[in-house]
Amino acid sequence: MPRVVLVNPQIPPNTGSIARTCAATGTELHLVKPLGFELSDRRLKRAGLDYWPYVDLRVHESFIDYSHYFQERGGRRIGFSTSGQCNYIEFNFKPDDWLLFGCETAGLPPNVLADCDEVLRIPMAQDKVRSLNLSVSVAVGLFEALRQLGRLNPENR
């Protein structure tokens, strides 16, 4: 099952919404510090509603700590960035993929992008629009991965 990794998220409601999506899909959520908020932030909790007990959440103190965790488990790091060369629809996802997303203002840092096995982009029809909201981007990427892997069938509940 793919996993979602947020590297240095800054906006509590975005992370809360992503946590809710991860709870709904049974997807692990990894947060890589530094965070732009405290985990006790009421805006974070509010956006996640009462689904927090269903979120498989792991918090890593740094990208290095996350990298050690990743290396123990294996898989591919799939970054999402406006600079990605591959359209996410054309990419073949695997069950052990880690979907990496950067902070809302700057995206994934260059050192993280360099560690990715592939960097994907979500195309924009309007060239004046730079990117989608982080929670929307995660949902778009995650649901495409789940669709390809056959995880969205009603019998998989």
N, C-alpha and C positions, 0 to 999 in steps of 0.2 A: 504494500500500500504506500503510495507516495506520502511524503511528509512536507509540511510547510515550515519554512524558516524565515523569520523576520529579523533582518540585521539592522540594529539600532532604530527601531520604530520610534516615532516622536509624538504621535497624536493618539491619545487614549481611546477615543471612540472608534477609530479605524481598527486598532488592535482588538478591541472588544467585539466589533462586528466580525473580524476574521476568526476570533475564538468561537463565535457562534456558528460560523460556517464549518469550522473544523469539528465542532461538537456534532453538528447535523450529519456530517459525512464520515465520522469516526476516524478523522485524520489527526495525527500527532501535530502539535504546534510547538515550535521551538523559537524562543525569543533570545536574541543575542544582545547582551549589554554592550555599551550603555543604552539605557532606555530613556526616552524623553519624559518619563512619568514614573510614579511609584505603582507597584502592582496593586496597592490598596486604593488607588485613585477611583473615586466614585463614578467618574465618567467612563472609565474602563469597565467597571462592574455593571454599570447601567446598560451600556451597549451590548454586553454579553448576556444581559437579562439573567434569568435563573438557570442558565445552562452551564455555568462554570463547573459544577460537579461532573459534567460529561466531557469536559475538555481534557485531553491527554496533553498536559502542558509541561514543557521542560524549559528551564531558564539556564542559559550559559553565561558565565561571567565575562567572556570575551570571545572573539572570533577564533582565537587559538584554542580555547577550551572546547568550543563547538567542533573545531576541526579534529581534535583528538577523539571526541565522541563519534563523529562521522567515520573516522578511519577504523574504529572498532566495529562498526556496523556495515560499512561498505555501501556501494551504490554509486550513483552519479549525482553530481551537483549541477542542477539546471538553473541558471540565472535568468531572471526576467529584467529586461532593460530596454529603454528606448534606443540604445545603441546596438541591440541584438541584430545579428545578420539573418537569423532563421525565423520565419513566421511560425508562431506556436502551433498553428493548425497543421503545418507540414511536418512537424516533429513527431517521432514515434516514442511515446512515453513507455517507461518500464515500471514495474511495481516497486522497485527499490530506489526510485528517484527522490531526490531532495529538491524541492522547489524553493529557490532563494529569491527574496524580495528585499529591496533596500528601503531606507527611510524615505518619507514622503517628499522631502525637499531636495535630496541629492541622489537618490537611488543607491545602487550598490557601489561601494568604493572600488577603485581600480584593482587593489590587491585581491578583493573578493572575486571580482569578474575574472581575474587571471587564474583563479583556482577552479573556475567552473569548467565542466566538461563541454558545455554548450551554453550559449547565451541566446535566449529567445526574445522576440518582440511581439507585442500585440499591435497590429497595424491600426493606424488612425486614418479615417476617410478624409478628415479635414486637416490640412497641414498646419493650420494655426493652433491646433490642439496638441500639446506636447505629450500628455499622458492622461491615463485614467486615475481615479482615486485608488489608493492602495488596496482598500478592501475589495473594490470591484476587480482590480487586476488579479488579486489572489483568487477570487471566485472564478474568473474567466479561465485562468491557467489550471486551477485545481479541477474544475468540472470537465475540462477537455481531457485532462489526464485520466480522470475517473471514467469518462465516457469511452475512451480508447481501451481501457483495461476491463470494460464490461462491469464496472462497479455501480452503475446507475440503474440496473435492472430491478424491477420491483421484487423479484424473488431473492435479491441479495440483501434484503432488510433483515 
